[in-house]
Amino acid sequence: MRTPRPDPDPAAAPHAPAAEPAATAEPERTAARAPGAEPAEPASPPPASRPPAAKAPAPASASRAPGRPGPVALPSGFTGRRQELASLRADIDRAGLDTLAGRKAPRGRVLLIAGRPGSGRTALAEAFIAQVADRYPSGVLRAGLTTPDGEPVPVARAARDLLTALGVGTPPGADEDELTEALRAALAGRRALLLLDDADSADQVDALVPDAPDCLVLVVSRGPLTGVPDVRPCTVGGLDGQAAIALLTQYAGSTRITVDPVAASTVVEECGAQPAVLALVGGWLAARPMASVSDAAARLRELSAEAGSEHSGRPLARALRLVHASLPARTARLLRLLALAPGGWADAHTASALAGCSVPSAQETLADFLAHGLLRPLPPEGAARTGARDVMPPRYQVPGCLMPGLTALLHEHERAAEVELARARMLERSVRLLHSAHLAAAPDGEAKEQQSAELPAALRFPDRAEAARWLRSRQPALLAAARLAAGDGGLDTLARRLLSALTHALAAHRGAGGAAPELYELHGLLLDVATRRDLPLERAAALLNLGDLDARAQRADAALARYRGALKAARVADDPYSIGRALESIGATYHELGDWDRAADWYRRALELRLTRRELADQARLYGRLGTVHACAGRWSEGLRGWRASAAARRRLGDQAGYARALAEVARVWEFAGRPREALRTCQEALEHAREAGDARALAAVRLRLADALQRLGDQPAAELHRREAGRLLGPRNPRRVPATAEAVPEAEAEGAGEPVHRGKPDSTCETSSTPRQD
């Protein structure tokens, strides 16, 4: 097997997508795969992902030294399990308990494949899906319910992945009940097949079973799910003798098996007829053409007899140790370090970062691992190009059944400092790639060119589309890396950088709204790290961002709690910007709730801070917000005072368009106060300033306000004339209709980096106001 070559700068190597999304976004024919899916026959892909006759060719770059055995062609196809497949197919149409009782089934049928990891349970599930998928026109949905490190996946996360696969949007921060209810609603009336792989408990499964009798739920688990009603179990053990020999033959070749059938039967017995174990032993034989089957049997017996080995009695652990012990030192080290791959996903670039070796060497080694049955190939994704490379290396997944053994080997052979260094190298490369992806989405300019020049050529994306494709394919692995880094506690500085880089990259490519569920989780992880490290400023920032997302999701109470916590942390950090933003956000939340008095009180506190710091633009905005809430409360004089102060601040700033808008709001307050002629006069003044500013959008807003004033005075022809002119000004933005009132033309506010972003309805409405956002 090829030994990885050292690489002095692994982070500068070219990169590629290394993770498959947990769920695709096709609403009908969906084939989503989630983290933690454990293939029972590691070297054999699921039947639905590759034709049975396909072979995995060795990479063109995998040149070999003379006398060293090359990688064997990857065997494929499904072996045995005919009886289990027939039983599962029969269970679909078999009458359930509700049918026997004369009731209509209220939920989808649940089938269970129970067996130990490595027994072929997931491969059996995929083979069954390939046979019956055409009976479910709404498609196949997949979700893994256990992470590679053995932790159960939260039901809320699994439900969100399934909803994403169905193309159903979910609010950020939604709880488990809300998401599972949305999943049941989305599957109502559909005929879909759900694969819930590696379920940890009956509660996980029961929460995800749809209330749709035409849906089928196929569950893979270690044991019985006694808490799920009317579940149909299919217990999976070892392969029958003929199928086990056939699987071993696929790897080792027929000659050695034929000349020594007794030894082959002994190997099958030592392997417990488990497909994953047979794949490992078969790969060991395939890489050693001169070794006999008897040699493999003898080595397995030796490992079984070793004293003091915690895993010596387990066939899978013995086979893994057999393969590990036969590898060169550097290759064995890379195998152990794959236990650190986030979500079990790996490619040549992840491997090179972990081991500190060159990318081509890592690719050759991974190809050898594939032939040994240590990795499983992932179907190709739209390749992202970086630098001068157009073809990205293959992507792999470490079988979940091997993760415990690899983790044990890692702790046994590597010092804690070396493990931490390998993880740091991997996280550092992820940070640099995310920075490059974020940079690719930035507008062209001198600053972008300068920052791009500072990156190695191999880490640059050629355009935004390629960066978005890479980010989309890597997102599950990146999120898994973020969760692991935030929970580890030993690399908090790198964890904060990774979380920040991932947040910026997702927002840049998908927008704050499109990436809101992921951003909510990332801000929550940042909050955990900031709390653990006692970083009040970062804690305030995370709470402000979480509050913004809660406010957008109409969770006002949660948003208020976040903003108050942010205010407390910002005061500890003595950061005026965060204090001002928290004060204004609390006021805006009360504004949205219609509590005008509290909103005015908090806006006033924020204004006092801005006045002491002489921040004129912020003063203008807050004066306008105060004018709005006073007008909503019927305090016309105070409302006029606020908007006039806002207009004066805009004028001092030289913001002619903003000054015209503020005057238009003064006119609106006059309208509320029952003074239409004063409103008309003020609108005409605002119109002149809007013309001087040359801002078409501001001019359209003022014309619509003027049309409202004229209509109140009974001059309908003049009002229609101004509305038509406003429609002409807004034609390219909204060609299908002309806004009827000025409320349809919200104030355009800049969304600069690090500045509050105002969303929602304009300040001039009494129904609601906008909350300061920063994404």
C-alpha positions in Angstrom: 0.0 0.0 0.0 1.3 3.5 -0.9 2.8 5.4 2.0 1.7 9.0 2.3 4.4 11.5 1.3 5.0 14.4 3.7 3.6 17.8 2.7 5.1 20.9 4.3 2.0 23.0 3.6 -1.1 20.7 3.4 -3.4 23.7 3.7 -2.3 25.1 0.4 -3.3 22.0 -1.5 -6.1 22.0 -4.0 -9.5 21.1 -2.6 -12.8 19.5 -3.6 -16.2 18.7 -2.2 -15.9 16.0 0.3 -19.3 15.6 1.8 -22.6 14.4 0.4 -25.6 16.5 1.5 -27.8 14.9 4.1 -30.8 15.5 1.9 -31.4 16.7 -1.6 -34.0 19.4 -2.3 -36.1 17.5 -4.9 -39.7 17.4 -3.7 -40.6 14.1 -5.4 -37.9 11.7 -6.4 -35.6 12.4 -3.4 -32.5 10.5 -2.5 -31.2 12.1 0.6 -28.4 10.6 2.6 -27.7 11.7 6.1 -24.6 11.5 8.3 -24.1 8.4 10.2 -25.4 6.0 7.5 -23.4 2.8 8.0 -22.9 0.5 5.1 -22.9 -3.1 6.1 -20.6 -4.1 3.3 -18.2 -1.2 3.3 -16.8 -1.7 -0.1 -20.1 -2.2 -1.9 -22.1 0.9 -2.7 -25.9 0.9 -2.3 -27.6 -0.7 -5.2 -29.5 2.5 -6.0 -26.3 4.5 -6.3 -24.4 2.4 -8.9 -25.3 -0.3 -11.4 -24.5 -3.8 -10.0 -21.9 -4.5 -12.7 -19.9 -1.4 -12.1 -16.4 -1.6 -10.8 -14.4 1.1 -9.0 -11.4 1.8 -11.2 -8.0 2.7 -9.7 -7.1 6.3 -10.1 -5.0 7.2 -13.1 -2.4 8.8 -10.9 -2.0 5.7 -8.7 1.4 4.5 -10.1 3.0 1.7 -8.2 6.5 0.7 -7.4 7.7 -2.6 -9.0 6.7 -5.6 -7.0 4.1 -3.8 -5.0 0.5 -5.1 -5.5 -1.8 -2.6 -7.0 -5.4 -1.9 -5.9 -7.9 -4.6 -6.9 -11.1 -3.8 -8.8 -13.8 -3.1 -6.3 -16.4 -5.8 -6.1 -20.0 -4.8 -6.1 -23.5 -6.3 -6.2 -25.6 -7.7 -3.4 -25.0 -11.2 -2.1 -27.5 -13.4 -0.3 -30.4 -12.3 1.9 -33.0 -13.7 -0.5 -35.2 -14.9 2.4 -35.0 -11.6 4.2 -35.9 -9.6 1.1 -38.9 -11.8 0.4 -40.0 -11.4 4.0 -39.7 -7.6 3.9 -41.7 -7.5 0.6 -44.4 -9.7 2.1 -44.6 -7.5 5.2 -45.6 -4.5 3.0 -49.0 -5.9 2.1 -49.6 -8.0 5.2 -52.6 -6.8 7.2 -51.7 -4.8 10.2 -53.3 -4.7 13.7 -55.6 -1.9 12.7 -56.8 -3.7 9.6 -57.4 -6.8 11.5 -59.5 -4.8 14.0 -61.5 -3.3 11.2 -60.0 0.2 11.4 -58.1 2.2 8.8 -54.4 2.4 9.5 -53.7 5.9 10.8 -50.0 5.9 10.1 -47.4 4.5 7.6 -46.3 0.9 7.8 -43.0 0.5 9.8 -40.6 -2.3 8.8 -37.5 -2.9 11.0 -34.2 -4.5 10.0 -32.4 -5.3 13.2 -28.8 -6.4 13.5 -25.4 -5.5 14.8 -23.3 -2.9 12.9 -21.4 -4.7 10.1 -24.1 -7.4 9.7 -25.2 -6.0 6.3 -28.4 -4.4 7.6 -28.0 -1.1 5.7 -27.0 -3.0 2.5 -30.1 -5.1 2.9 -32.2 -2.0 3.3 -30.8 -0.4 0.2 -31.3 -3.6 -1.8 -34.9 -3.7 -0.6 -35.4 -0.1 -1.6 -34.1 -0.8 -5.0 -36.7 -3.5 -5.5 -39.7 -1.5 -4.2 -38.9 2.2 -4.9 -41.1 2.3 -8.0 -44.1 1.7 -5.8 -43.5 5.0 -4.1 -43.8 7.8 -6.6 -43.1 10.6 -4.0 -39.6 9.3 -3.7 -37.2 7.9 -1.1 -36.1 10.0 1.9 -33.1 9.1 4.0 -32.0 10.2 7.4 -29.3 8.9 9.7 -30.3 8.8 13.3 -26.8 8.2 14.9 -23.6 10.1 14.3 -20.4 8.3 13.4 -19.2 8.8 17.0 -22.3 7.0 18.3 -24.3 9.9 19.5 -28.0 9.9 18.6 -29.1 12.6 16.1 -31.7 15.0 17.6 -35.1 14.3 16.2 -35.4 18.0 15.3 -32.3 17.8 13.1 -33.5 14.7 11.3 -36.9 16.1 10.7 -35.4 19.3 9.3 -33.2 17.3 6.9 -36.3 15.4 5.7 -38.3 18.6 5.2 -35.4 20.1 3.3 -35.4 17.0 1.1 -39.1 17.6 0.4 -38.4 21.2 -0.5 -40.3 22.5 2.5 -38.8 25.5 4.3 -38.5 25.5 8.1 -38.3 28.5 10.5 -35.0 28.9 12.2 -34.9 27.6 15.8 -38.1 25.6 15.5 -38.5 23.0 18.2 -39.0 19.2 17.7 -42.8 19.3 17.9 -43.1 22.0 15.3 -40.7 20.3 12.9 -42.3 16.8 13.2 -45.7 18.3 12.8 -44.5 20.1 9.7 -43.1 16.8 8.4 -46.3 14.9 8.9 -48.2 17.7 7.1 -45.7 17.6 4.2 -46.1 13.8 3.8 -49.9 13.8 4.1 -51.4 12.4 0.9 -48.0 11.3 -0.4 -46.7 7.9 -1.1 -43.1 8.0 0.0 -40.5 5.6 1.4 -38.5 6.8 4.4 -35.2 5.1 5.4 -34.3 5.8 9.0 -30.8 4.4 9.3 -29.1 3.4 12.6 -32.0 4.3 14.8 -30.9 4.7 18.4 -34.3 4.4 20.1 -38.0 3.9 19.5 -38.7 7.5 20.4 -36.6 8.8 17.5 -38.5 6.6 15.1 -42.0 7.2 16.5 -41.6 11.0 16.2 -40.8 10.7 12.4 -43.4 8.2 11.3 -45.9 10.1 9.1 -49.7 10.0 9.5 -50.0 8.8 5.9 -51.0 5.1 5.5 -49.6 5.0 2.0 -46.1 5.8 3.2 -43.6 3.1 4.2 -40.9 3.6 6.9 -37.9 1.3 6.8 -35.9 1.4 10.0 -32.4 0.0 10.6 -31.5 -0.5 14.2 -29.4 -2.6 16.6 -32.4 -4.3 18.2 -36.2 -4.3 18.6 -38.2 -1.1 18.8 -40.8 -2.1 21.3 -42.2 1.4 21.6 -43.3 1.6 18.0 -46.7 0.1 17.4 -47.2 -2.6 14.8 -43.6 -2.7 13.7 -42.6 -5.7 11.5 -39.1 -6.9 12.5 -36.6 -8.7 10.3 -33.5 -9.8 12.3 -30.3 -10.0 10.3 -27.4 -12.2 11.4 -24.5 -13.6 9.4 -24.7 -14.6 5.8 -25.4 -18.1 4.8 -22.3 -20.2 3.9 -22.7 -19.9 0.2 -23.2 -16.2 0.2 -20.3 -15.7 2.6 -18.0 -17.6 0.4 -19.2 -15.7 -2.6 -18.5 -12.4 -0.9 -15.0 -13.5 0.1 -14.4 -14.7 -3.5 -15.3 -11.3 -4.9 -12.3 -9.8 -3.0 -9.7 -12.6 -2.9 -10.4 -14.2 -6.2 -11.7 -17.7 -6.9 -8.4 -19.5 -7.2 -7.3 -19.4 -3.5 -10.9 -20.1 -2.4 -11.2 -23.1 -4.7 -7.9 -24.8 -3.8 -8.6 -24.5 -0.1 -12.3 -24.6 0.6 -11.8 -25.8 4.2 -9.7 -22.8 5.0 -12.2 -20.6 3.4 -15.0 -22.0 5.6 -12.7 -21.5 8.6 -12.3 -17.8 7.7 -16.0 -17.4 7.3 -16.5 -18.9 10.8 -13.8 -16.7 12.3 -15.6 -13.7 10.7 -18.9 -14.7 12.0 -20.2 -14.6 8.4 -20.5 -10.8 8.9 -20.3 -9.0 5.5 -18.2 -6.1 6.8 -15.7 -8.5 8.4 -15.5 -10.6 5.3 -14.9 -7.5 3.2 -11.9 -6.5 5.4 -10.4 -10.0 5.3 -11.0 -10.3 1.6 -9.3 -6.9 1.0 -6.3 -8.1 3.1 -6.0 -11.2 0.9 -6.5 -9.2 -2.3 -3.5 -6.9 -1.4 -1.3 -10.0 -0.7 -1.5 -12.3 -3.7 1.1 -14.6 -2.2 -0.8 -15.1 1.0 -3.1 -18.2 1.3 -6.5 -18.3 2.9 -5.0 -20.5 5.6 -2.7 -17.6 6.5 -5.7 -15.3 7.0 -7.4 -17.9 9.2 -4.3 -18.3 11.3 -3.8 -14.5 11.8 -7.5 -14.2 12.9 -7.0 -17.0 15.4 -3.9 -15.3 16.7 -5.7 -12.0 17.2 -8.6 -13.8 18.9 -6.2 -15.4 21.4 -4.4 -12.2 22.3 -4.7 -11.5 26.0 -5.6 -8.1 27.3 -7.3 -6.9 24.1 -10.7 -5.4 24.8 -11.9 -6.0 21.3 -10.2 -9.3 20.6 -13.4 -11.3 20.8 -15.3 -9.2 18.2 -14.8 -10.4 14.6 -15.1 -6.8 13.2 -12.5 -5.5 15.6 -10.1 -8.4 14.9 -10.4 -7.9 11.2 -9.8 -4.2 11.5 -6.7 -4.8 13.6 -5.5 -7.4 11.1 -5.6 -4.9 8.3 -4.2 -2.1 10.4 -1.2 -4.2 11.6 -0.3 -5.1 8.0 -0.1 -1.5 6.8 3.1 0.6 6.6 3.4 3.0 9.5 2.4 6.2 7.7 -0.5 4.5 6.0 -1.7 3.0 9.2 -1.5 6.4 10.8 -3.7 8.0 8.1 -6.2 5.2 8.6 -6.4 5.9 12.3 -6.7 9.7 11.7 -9.8 9.1 9.5 -11.7 8.7 12.8 -11.5 12.5 13.0 -13.1 13.0 9.6 -16.3 15.1 10.3 -19.4 13.0 9.8 -17.2 10.2 8.5 -16.8 12.0 5.1 -13.3 12.1 3.6 -11.5 12.9 0.4 -7.9 13.3 -0.5 -7.7 16.9 0.8 -9.3 16.0 4.2 -6.8 13.1 4.5 -3.8 15.2 3.5 -4.7 17.9 6.1 -5.1 15.2 8.8 -1.9 13.4 8.1 0.2 16.3 6.8 0.9 14.5 3.6 0.6 15.5 -0.1 -2.8 15.3 -1.8 -1.7 12.8 -4.6 -0.3 10.5 -1.9 -3.4 10.8 0.2 -5.5 9.9 -2.9 -3.5 6.8 -3.6 -3.8 5.7 0.0 -7.5 6.2 0.0 -7.8 4.2 -3.1 -6.0 1.4 -1.3 -8.4 1.7 1.7 -11.3 1.4 -0.7 -9.9 -1.9 -2.0 -9.4 -3.1 1.5 -13.1 -2.5 2.3 -12.2 0.3 4.7 -14.0 3.0 2.8 -17.2 3.3 0.8 -17.4 5.4 -2.4 -19.9 8.2 -2.6 -21.6 9.0 -5.8 -20.0 11.9 -7.7 -21.2 15.4 -7.1 -21.0 18.4 -9.4 -17.2 18.9 -9.3 -16.0 22.3 -8.0 -12.9 23.6 -9.8 -10.1 25.3 -7.9 -6.9 26.7 -9.3 -6.0 24.9 -12.5 -7.7 21.7 -11.6 -10.9 20.8 -13.3 -11.3 17.2 -12.1 -11.7 16.7 -8.3 -10.7 13.4 -6.6 -13.3 10.9 -5.5 -15.2 11.3 -2.2 -15.5 8.5 0.4 -17.3 7.7 3.6 -15.9 5.8 6.5 -18.4 3.0 7.4 -20.0 3.8 10.7 -19.4 0.2 11.9 -15.6 0.9 11.7 -15.6 4.2 13.6 -15.5 2.7 17.1 -12.5 0.5 16.1 -10.7 3.4 14.4 -11.3 5.6 17.4 -9.9 2.9 19.7 -6.8 2.5 17.5 -6.3 6.3 17.4 -6.3 6.6 21.2 -4.1 3.5 21.5 -1.4 4.7 19.0 -1.5 8.5 19.0 -0.7 11.0 21.7 -3.3 13.5 22.6 -1.2 16.4 21.3 -0.8 14.7 17.9 -4.6 14.1 17.7 -5.2 17.8 18.5 -2.6 18.9 15.9 -4.3 16.8 13.2 -7.7 18.2 14.1 -6.3 21.7 14.1 -4.8 21.2 10.6 -8.1 20.0 9.3 -10.1 22.9 10.8 -7.6 25.4 9.6 -7.9 24.2 6.0 -11.7 24.3 6.3 -11.5 27.9 7.5 -9.3 29.0 4.6 -11.6 27.3 2.1 -14.7 28.9 3.6 -12.9 32.3 3.5 -12.2 31.7 -0.2 -15.9 30.7 -0.8 -17.1 33.9 0.9 -14.6 35.9 -1.1 -15.9 34.4 -4.3 -19.4 35.8 -3.5 -18.1 39.3 -2.8 -18.6 42.1 -5.4 -15.6 42.7 -7.7 -13.3 45.4 -6.6 -9.8 46.2 -5.5 -10.3 44.8 -2.0 -11.5 41.5 -3.4 -8.5 41.3 -5.7 -6.1 42.1 -2.9 -7.6 39.4 -0.6 -7.7 36.8 -3.4 -4.0 37.5 -4.1 -3.2 36.6 -0.5 -4.7 33.1 -0.9 -2.7 30.2 -2.5 -3.8 29.7 -6.1 -5.0 26.2 -5.3 -7.5 27.5 -2.7 -9.2 30.1 -5.0 -12.5 29.4 -6.6 -12.7 30.6 -10.2 -16.2 32.1 -9.8 -19.2 32.3 -7.5 -21.0 29.4 -9.0 -18.2 27.0 -8.3 -17.8 28.2 -4.8 -21.5 27.8 -4.2 -21.4 24.2 -5.6 -18.5 23.4 -3.3 -20.2 24.9 -0.3 -23.5 23.1 -1.0 -21.8 19.7 -1.3 -19.6 20.3 1.7 -22.3 21.7 4.0 -23.1 18.5 6.0 -19.5 17.8 6.7 -18.8 21.5 7.6 -21.7 21.6 10.0 -20.5 18.3 11.5 -17.0 19.8 11.9 -18.5 22.9 13.5 -20.5 20.9 16.0 -17.4 18.8 16.9 -15.2 21.8 17.2 -17.6 23.7 19.4 -18.2 20.7 21.7 -14.5 19.7 22.0 -13.3 22.7 24.1 -9.7 22.3 23.3 -9.6 24.3 20.1 -12.0 27.1 20.9 -10.1 29.7 18.9 -10.2 27.6 15.8 -13.8 26.7 16.5 -14.8 30.4 16.7 -13.0 31.1 13.4 -14.7 28.1 11.7 -18.1 29.1 13.0 -17.6 32.6 11.9 -16.3 31.7 8.4 -19.1 29.2 7.9 -21.7 31.8 8.9 -20.4 34.4 6.5 -20.1 31.9 3.6 -23.6 30.6 4.0 -25.1 34.1 4.3 -23.1 35.3 1.3 -24.2 32.4 -1.0 -27.7 31.6 0.3 -28.8 34.9 1.9 -29.7 35.4 5.5 -33.2 34.1 4.9 -32.3 31.0 2.9 -29.6 29.9 5.4 -31.5 30.9 8.5 -31.9 27.4 10.0 -28.2 26.7 9.7 -27.3 30.2 10.9 -29.5 29.7 14.0 -27.5 26.6 14.9 -24.2 28.2 14.2 -24.9 31.3 16.4 -26.0 28.9 19.1 -22.7 27.1 18.9 -20.8 30.4 19.0 -22.9 31.3 22.1 -21.8 28.1 23.8 -18.1 28.7 23.0 -18.3 32.4 24.1 -20.0 31.4 27.4 -17.4 28.7 28.1 -14.5 31.1 27.4 -16.2 34.0 29.2 -16.1 36.3 26.2 -18.9 38.8 26.9 -18.5 40.7 23.5 -18.9 37.6 21.4 -21.7 36.4 23.7 -23.5 39.7 23.1 -23.0 39.3 19.3 -24.3 35.7 19.3 -27.4 36.7 21.4 -28.2 39.6 19.1 -28.1 37.4 16.0 -30.2 34.8 17.7 -32.7 37.4 18.7 -32.9 38.7 15.2 -33.7 35.2 13.9 -36.2 34.7 16.6 -37.9 38.0 15.7 -38.1 37.0 12.1 -39.7 33.8 13.1 -42.4 35.8 15.1 -41.1 34.5 18.5 -41.2 37.9 20.2 -40.8 36.6 23.8 -37.7 34.6 22.8 -36.3 37.6 20.9 -36.8 39.9 23.9 -35.0 37.4 26.2 -32.1 37.2 23.7 -31.8 41.0 23.4 -31.9 41.5 27.2 -29.1 38.9 27.6 -27.1 40.7 24.9 -27.6 44.0 26.6 -26.3 42.6 29.8 -23.2 41.0 28.1 -22.5 44.2 26.1 -22.5 46.3 29.2 -20.0 43.9 30.8 -17.9 44.2 27.7 -18.4 48.0 27.6 -19.1 47.9 23.9 -21.2 51.0 22.8 -22.2 49.5 19.5 -23.6 46.3 20.9 -25.3 48.3 23.7 -27.0 50.6 21.2 -28.0 47.8 19.0 -29.5 45.8 21.9 -31.4 48.8 23.1 -32.8 49.5 19.7 -33.7 45.9 19.1 -35.7 45.7 22.3 -37.5 48.9 21.3 -38.2 47.5 17.8 -39.6 44.2 19.3 -42.0 46.1 21.5 -42.9 48.2 18.5 -43.8 45.0 16.6 -45.9 43.9 19.6 -47.8 47.2 19.5 -46.6 48.3 22.9 -45.9 51.9 22.0 -45.0 53.2 25.4 -42.3 50.6 26.0 -41.1 50.9 22.4 -40.7 54.7 22.9 -38.9 54.2 26.2 -36.3 51.8 24.7 -35.8 53.9 21.5 -35.2 56.9 23.8 -32.5 55.1 25.7 -30.8 54.1 22.4 -31.1 57.7 21.2 -29.4 59.0 24.3 -26.5 56.8 23.7 -26.2 57.9 20.0 -26.4 61.5 21.1 -23.5 61.1 23.5 -21.4 59.5 20.7 -22.5 62.0 18.1 -23.6 59.3 15.7 -25.7 61.4 13.4 -27.0 58.7 11.0 -28.2 56.6 14.0 -29.8 59.6 15.6 -31.8 60.3 12.4 -33.1 56.7 12.3 -34.0 56.7 16.0 -35.7 60.1 15.8 -37.9 58.6 13.0 -38.7 55.5 15.1 -39.7 57.7 18.0 -41.9 59.7 15.7 -43.5 56.6 14.4 -44.4 55.1 17.8 -45.7 58.4 19.1 -47.9 58.7 16.0 -49.2 55.2 16.5 -50.1 56.1 20.0 -52.0 59.1 18.8 -49.5 61.6 20.2 -49.4 63.8 17.1 -47.2 66.6 18.4 -44.6 64.2 19.7 -44.7 62.3 16.4 -44.2 65.5 14.4 -41.3 66.5 16.7 -39.6 63.1 16.2 -39.9 63.1 12.4 -38.8 66.8 12.2 -35.7 66.0 14.2 -35.0 63.1 11.9 -35.4 65.4 8.9 -33.0 67.9 10.4 -30.4 65.2 11.1 -30.7 63.9 7.5 -30.1 67.4 6.3 -27.0 67.9 8.4 -25.7 64.6 7.0 -26.3 65.9 3.5 -28.7 63.0 2.8 -31.1 64.8 0.4 -33.1 61.7 -0.3 -33.4 60.8 3.4 -34.5 64.3 4.1 -37.2 64.1 1.5 -38.4 60.8 3.0 -38.5 62.2 6.5 -40.6 65.2 5.3 -43.0 62.7 3.7 -43.3 61.0 7.1 -44.0 64.4 8.7 -46.8 64.8 6.1 -48.2 61.4 7.0 -48.4 62.4 10.7 -50.2 65.5 9.6 -52.7 63.2 7.8 -53.2 61.1 10.9 -53.8 64.3 12.9 -56.6 65.4 10.5 -54.6 68.2 8.9 -54.6 67.3 5.1 -53.6 70.8 3.9 -50.5 70.8 6.1 -49.8 67.3 4.8 -50.1 68.5 1.2 -47.8 71.4 1.7 -45.2 69.3 3.4 -45.4 66.6 0.6 -44.8 69.3 -2.0 -41.7 70.4 -0.1 -40.5 66.8 0.1 -41.1 66.4 -3.6 -38.8 69.3 -4.5 -36.0 67.8 -2.3 -36.5 64.3 -3.8 -36.1 65.8 -7.3 -32.9 67.6 -6.2 -31.6 64.3 -4.8 -32.2 62.4 -8.1 -33.2 59.3 -6.2 -36.0 57.6 -8.2 -37.1 55.4 -5.3 -37.3 58.3 -2.9 -39.2 60.3 -5.5 -41.7 57.5 -6.1 -42.3 57.2 -2.3 -42.9 60.9 -2.0 -45.2 61.0 -5.0 -47.3 58.2 -3.5 -47.5 60.1 -0.2 -48.6 63.2 -2.2 -51.2 61.1 -4.0 -52.6 60.0 -0.6 -52.8 63.7 0.6 -54.5 64.8 -2.7 -57.1 62.0 -2.4 -58.0 63.0 1.1 -58.6 66.5 -0.2 -60.9 65.1 -3.0 -58.5 65.8 -5.9 -58.8 62.2 -7.4 -57.4 63.1 -10.9 -54.2 64.7 -9.5 -53.8 61.7 -7.1 -54.0 59.2 -10.0 -51.5 61.3 -12.0 -48.9 61.1 -9.2 -49.6 57.3 -8.8 -48.9 56.7 -12.5 -45.7 58.7 -12.3 -44.6 56.7 -9.2 -45.4 53.5 -11.2 -43.3 54.7 -14.0 -40.4 55.3 -11.7 -40.8 51.9 -10.1 -41.5 50.1 -13.4 -38.3 48.1 -13.7 -38.6 47.0 -10.0 -42.3 46.1 -10.1 -43.6 46.1 -13.7 -46.8 44.3 -13.0 -48.6 46.8 -10.7 -48.4 50.3 -9.4 -48.3 50.6 -5.6 -51.5 52.1 -4.2 -49.8 53.9 -1.3 -46.5 55.0 0.0 -46.3 52.0 2.3 -45.6 49.8 -0.7 -42.3 51.6 -1.2 -40.2 50.8 1.9 -37.2 52.9 2.7 -34.1 51.5 1.1 -31.4 51.2 3.8 -27.8 50.1 3.3 -26.9 46.7 4.6 -23.2 47.3 5.2 -20.9 44.9 6.9 -21.1 45.3 10.7 -24.1 47.8 10.4 -27.7 47.1 11.5 -29.8 45.7 8.7 -33.5 46.9 8.9 -36.0 44.6 7.5 -39.8 44.4 7.4 -42.2 47.3 7.0 -41.0 50.9 6.9 -40.9 53.1 10.0 -43.9 55.0 8.8 -46.4 52.2 9.6 -48.2 51.9 12.9 -48.8 48.2 12.5 -45.2 47.2 12.9 -41.7 48.4 12.6 -38.4 46.9 11.6 -36.0 45.3 14.0 -32.3 46.0 13.5 -30.6 42.9 12.1 -27.1 41.8 11.6 -26.4 38.6 9.8 
